[in-house]
Amino acid sequence: MKLKSFKIFTVILLIHCFFSCEEKEDTAKAIVEIEATAPIISVSEIAETIEVLTTIDISVSDNTENVNTTISINGNNVFTTTQNQFSYDIDPFEFPNGATNLVISAIDEDGNETVKSFQFISNRLLFQGDEGYSSDTVDSYLAINLESSGELIAFRKLIGYEDLAFYANDEFEKQNLIITNYLVNVDDGSVSARSYSDVKPSTILKNRDEVLNLLGLDQNRVNKNSEFNIEIQEAISYSLFYTLGFEYSFGQSNNNNFNIRYDNESANDVFLYHHTNDNLNLLDDYRYLYTESFEDQTMNFGDLTKLIPENVATITFSEDVKNFNFTLFGFSDDYAYKEFRMRLLYSFSGSTEENGFVLDYPIINEYQYNQKSLSYSLYGKSVHLERKELNDLDIPNWNVIKNESTVEITGDYDFSELTYIVDYSSTDNRTALIFRYQSLFKESIFIPFDKLEIPLEIVNSLNGIGVNLESTSSNSKLSITLTQFENIMDYPNGVFYQPIANEVGDVTKVTFPLNN
């Protein structure tokens, strides 16, 4: 009995040993197979054509800890890393145009290797505009110059959208550019040009809709297709009434009946004001109507709201100010201010000789923000200020000195605009050439007009109307405008765009003449 049990136990033990040994053998095989597995490479989509700096995302997985990954382009190693996840920027300016081979190789510590190959077309985009086509009255051209030397490297007449993209050849060395749009008047040959410096290769200019979306602005056009009437009885014979808003308008009238045209989806109030246009005493001469009713209404002149002394503010001019232009806008809230959904509250142009050195203006409490805009000349400089919430109208302490070929600037500003204007002749006020050159903040700006290579078509057009660009004529004017914003224009290539609505907040502009 015991012998039989022992035999049974022995058989069971042998069976267990057999399967146990077989399992260990299989496990060993599995370990060998796992260690022999090559790395796995995953790559984000690579476009068939790459024209601008393009980022690809790469991940490498493997059973070992150390994997060495190498990227080569056209047979040249350009990047090596041991990271499992990383990004790589493909810059088309780092290799020739045309078919391009990209190879990613990953090898682990056991020598197992995986290789993935890709091919794309490289096409070096210099610049792409968004508009500026020629028309029946204007020939539009776009030129690209090297900022370092002024050499002209590309030029084209813009006929349609397909003309807006410019590409570099293999000889181009990556550097900043000057982009110039020339507009030639078909009738008289006069030229208007605007240049932008500090432009990086591969810049794609955003159109207005893209910028609005980037800034979170609406700025949809309003449809002033609804209307109602306001009649003001017993108005004095010399009354002047004004009403103007983002969503409605009337203009100016010398009578007492107003047809207000407005957008019934966005307009929520109407502001109408009266003054006698002499600014002598706003308490007597200024009246206004604020209404949220868009129905026909009649009232007496005496029912319009008068100002009280607390709602009259004052600007005092320097004795060197001769003429000025002043405008006051109202905004109901932050959204209205941001979108420039304005109401005209007051406007006045005058001279200190006739009106004195004190300008009164109203403060209208129905609106959260009262924004004033003031332009005047001071010591030969032109000053333009825009201030929200009736902030001070002080101008920054900027100083500009023109040397032979540069403009030296002291003070902080956002960007400058050099303007070169040439008239047909010393006795003719018509302008033959106006050339504007914009640049981001620099303490020293090289005057570009002497070194910038002008396209032959533009030179011939100006020569045809008697303008010689190679000589400084007595009827030319050179100036520089410095601009500072309260808020930074933080979207790409801000120098290309005029501010949209009130995105930049308070604005300061000072123009310095540079002829002398």
LUMRO-107141 format. One record per residue (C-alpha): x, y, z. Coordinates in steps of 0.25 Angstrom, whole numbers, plus 5000, padded with zeros to 4 digits. Example, Ala and Ser with C-alpha at 12.3 -4.5 7.8 and 13.67 -1.06 7.14 Angstrom:
% residues 2
504949825031 505549965029 
% end
This chain:
% residues 516
500050005000 501150095004 501950054991 500750084983 500550224989 502050254987 501950214972 500750314970 501450424978 502750404969 501850404956 501250534961 502550594964 503150564951 501950624944 502150754952 503550754949 503350744934 502350854933 503150944942 504350924934 503550944921 502951074927 504351134931 504851104917 503651174911 503951294920 505351304916 504951294901 503951414904 505051494911 505951474899 504851514890 504451634897 505951684898 506051664883 504851754880 505351884873 504852024877 503552074872 503552214866 502252304865 502252434857 501152534856 500752564841 501752624832 501252714821 501552684806 502052824805 502752904816 502953054813 503053114828 503653064841 502852934844 502852864857 502752704857 502552624870 503252494872 503152384882 503952264884 503552144892 504452024895 504651914906 506051964910 506252094917 507352154908 506952184893 507752284885 506952354874 507552424862 506952514851 507652534838 507152614826 507752584812 508752504819 509252604829 509052574844 508352694850 507852654863 508152544874 507452514887 507152404897 505752464901 504552374899 503652494895 504152614888 503852714877 504752764865 504652884856 504752874842 505353004836 505253004821 506353114820 507353014826 507352924813 507152944798 505752954791 505152824785 505052684789 505552664803 505852534811 505652524826 506052394833 505852364848 506652254854 506452194868 507452094874 507352034888 508451984897 508351844892 508651894878 507251874872 506951984862 505652044856 505752144844 504652224838 504752304825 503952424820 503952514808 503452654806 503552764797 504352884803 503953024798 504553144805 503353244807 503953384808 502653464811 501153444808 500253564808 498753574810 498253674800 498653794791 498253754777 498353844765 497053914760 496654004749 497154124755 498354074763 499553984760 499953904772 501353844774 502053774785 503553784787 504453704796 505853764800 506953714810 506853794822 508453784824 508753844810 507453894804 507753804792 506453774784 506253614784 504753604779 503753694772 502353664766 501153734761 499953684769 498853634760 498153534769 498253444781 499253354775 500253474774 500353494789 501353384792 502853404790 503853294791 505353294793 506453224784 507553144790 508553254790 507753334800 508353344814 507253354825 507153504830 506153604833 505453674821 504753804817 503453784811 502853904802 501553914796 501554024784 500254074779 500454154766 499254244761 498954204747 498454344743 499654434748 500754334752 500854384766 501354274776 500954244790 501854134797 501854074811 503053994816 503053904828 504453864834 504853754844 504053654836 504553514838 504553414826 503353324825 502453434830 500953404826 500153534828 498853514835 497553574829 496653654837 495653544840 496853454846 497353574854 495953604860 495853454863 497153454870 496853574878 495453524882 494753644875 493453644867 493453774859 492353724850 491753824841 490453884845 489253894837 488654034839 487253994832 486354034843 485954184846 485154274855 484954424856 485354524867 484654664866 485154774875 484254894875 484555034879 486055024875 486855144874 487055184859 488555164859 488555024866 489454924862 489154774865 490054654864 489754504866 490654394862 490854254868 491454124864 490154064861 489354194857 489654324850 489054454846 490154554844 489854704846 488654784844 488254924844 486754894846 485954824857 485554694851 486454574851 486354444844 487154344852 487654214844 488054104853 488353954854 487153894862 487953774866 489153844873 488753994876 488254014891 488354164892 488454294884 489154414888 488854554881 489554684885 489454834882 490454944883 490655074876 492055044871 492755154879 493155084892 493055204900 492155154911 491655004911 490755024922 489955114913 490255064899 490254914901 489054824902 488854674900 487754564899 488054424903 486954324900 486754174900 485454194892 485554164877 484154224875 483754354868 483754464879 483554614880 484054704891 484454854893 485854904892 485754944907 485454794911 486854754906 487854734918 488754844922 490154824928 490454864942 491754914947 492254784952 492054724938 492954824931 494454784930 495654874924 496854864916 497954974917 498854984905 500255034905 500455174899 501255104888 499955034883 499255104871 498155014866 497554884872 496454784869 495654714880 494754604880 493954534891 493354394890 492554314900 492554164903 491454094911 492353984916 493653904915 493053824903 492653954896 494054014898 494753894893 493953884881 493954044879 492454044879 492454194881 491554314883 491954444878 491854534891 492554664886 493454714875 494154844874 495254904865 495855044868 497055134870 497655184883 497655324876 496155324875 495755224886 496755254896 497655144903 496555084911 495654974905 494454934912 493754794909 492654724915 492654594924 491454514921 491054414933 490154334924 491354264919 492354184927 493554234919 493754374913 494954364903 495654494898 496454504885 497254634884 498254674872 499054804872 500454854868 501454894878 502854944875 502754894861 502354754865 500954694862 500354634875 499154534875 498654474888 497554384891 497154364906 496154274913 495454314925 495854464923 497354424927 498354534927 498854584913 500254584916 501254544905 502454454907 503854524908 504354474894 505554534887 505954514872 507254554866 507554534851 508954504847 509454494833 508854354831 508154314844 507054364854 507454354868 506354344878 506254354893 505054304901 504154174900 503154154889 502554044881 502854074867 503254184858 502854224844 503854304835 503054384824 503754444812 502854534803 503154594790 502254694783 502254714768 502954844769 503254954779 502055034774 501054914773 500354854785 500054724779 500854604784 501654524774 502254424785 501854394799 502754284805 502454224819 503454134826 503054064839 503954004849 503853934862 504554004874 505954044872 506854144878 507554174865 506754164852 507554164838 506854254828 506554154817 506154244805 507654264801 508054114802 506754044798 506753994784 505554044777 504953954766 505154004752 503654014749 503454104761 504654194757 504254204743 502854244747 503354354756 504354404746 503254414737 502654524746 503954594749 504354534762 505854494763 505954394775 507454404774 507454554778 506954624790 505954734784 505554854791 504054814791 504354694799 503954674814 504454564824 503754534837 503654424847 502454384856 502654314869 501554234874 501254174888 500154094893 499554064907 499353914903 500453834895 499953784882 500353644885 499953574872 500953534862 501553644853 500853754860 501553864852 500753824840 499453854846 498753984849 498053964863 496653904862 495553974870 496154014884 497053884886 498253964890 497554064900 498154204901 499054244889 500154354888 500654394875 501654504872 502254544859 503554614858 504054684845 505454644841 505754734829 506654834837 
% end
